[in-house]
Amino acid sequence: MSRETRLAETFVNLADTLVADFDVVDLLQDLVEECVALLEVSAAGLLLADERGGTRVLASTSEETRLLELFQLQVHQGPCLECIATGTAVLVPDLAAEAGRWPQFAAEAAQRGFASVHAVPMRLRAYVLGALNLFGTRPGALSEADVRSSQALADVATIGILQQRTIARGEVVAEQLQTALNSRVVIEQAKGILAATGGIGMDAAYRQLRGYARNRNLRLTDTARSVASGVLNPTQVLTGPWR
Amino acid sequence: MAQQPAVQDSEVLRRHVAAAGSLPAGIATACVELLFVDGAAVLLMADTERRWHVAASVGRWARELEEAQLTVAEGPAAEAYSRGGPVLLSDVTAQAARWPGFAAVVPAEVRALFSFPLQVGAVQFGVLDLYCCTPGGWDGLRLGTALNVVDCAAGVLISGVGSPPGDPLCWLDDLPGHTPEIDQAAGMASVQLGASLAVAYARLRGFAFASSQSLVAVAREVVAGHLRLVDDDPWWDGDVGQPPIRRG
């Protein structure tokens, strides 16, 4: 399949999701995974600007702490923070060459094996919801087509979080953001329960949870809530190769 | 996270909880001071019966507002609780049509209403309602303050479960729900202890307190499989049926 065909297919699938009753966190997880498949990057994550101050990770291609810590580090400095502050894409093809801009972030990123980073804003008019973060293991610029594709993917994420195209009230944005952030907490709790029950890692626990929900056409957050509140037995989620 | 304002907010909360002698009353009065609202109320869900009760109300219309919501069993508080996110009404008159029963009974003086679930993920305690007698939305700063206070309140409610040792407000520095490892560790600990998630959070906090570590540090140990909580902490009385209210 050519890259263009794959890209078109991705957008068709995402658009399909948006018309049905969908789960935001599940959609965003798909989206970051598609970023890695489609673009010349090796890791991706979506960070939301929290009304409380700082940013929070809503989806990430890996649960590895090396990646998550890199996201969290940007609470203080980094391309993602700058992207959210300015509402414009921050493209850093060679992080080492621009280490002076964010010395601590550049050093940590290099130590974790990343050489390039790109942050694309999630915007609704003047309001910046967060940013899509893309990491590469080798220095290199995103092609113009990739920059456009990543902005389109970030726009899909924005629509997904807001769950409606016309926002009647500004307050709806905050309502939806906070609901999405709490969904993420419910999922973390369920992952912990599954990991301890099955003796597996957090990545594997997340895969099982998503697979189970998908297999039964359930919303990911609802399934996670069932596990976390003790309504759904974790062993049921763990049996079977839900992939 | 960089949360300087949250520290000040938590100090105000701490002061009011101590002065009021009860957590819900402390939360409600702290919100009136911090957020310049005309009234505040805390609705708690009694765990065993799944029934609501008004745990605290401050302001001329607060109790009437909550009794109205409980009577018609619908409205912003119920929606905030079931959706797991805030419901923000800058103009009650314009938006109450979403809940016809509620629209019919809400006191006319309540012109703006902001309902926040008191929760940590799937652990839900109740709802905090804040109202103003003039319509108007909140800017990001005010909303951020409200969210921080709500997080602090939920954190304290959780640490009140089973009465772990120490100041119940001691853990306002690292709140559950902000660091994934804390929530993952709570899930793991609940399995290892055969206890509810709320108890697991309280036990993690208790362990962190007893061993003079941060909650995040303890959580990372649990997630890495280096630490496993066992069921013989000396302070643990196993009593989880108490309403999560702390006396000052």
Interface residues (C-beta under 8 A of the other chain):
Chain A: D50 E51 R52 G53 G54 R56 V57 L68 V75 H76 R169 G170 E171 A174 E175 Q176 Q178 T179 A180 N182 S183 R184 V185 V186 E188 Q189 A190 K191 G192 I193 L194 A195 A196 T197 M202 A224 R225 A228 S229 G230 P234
Chain B: M1 A2 Q3 P5 A6 R83 G84 G85 P86 V87 L88 L89 S90 Q95 P117 Q119 V120 G121 A122 V123 G137 G140 L143 G144 L147 N148 D151 P176 G177 H178 P180 D183 Q184 A185 A186 G187 M188 A189 S190 V191 Q192 S196 L197 V223
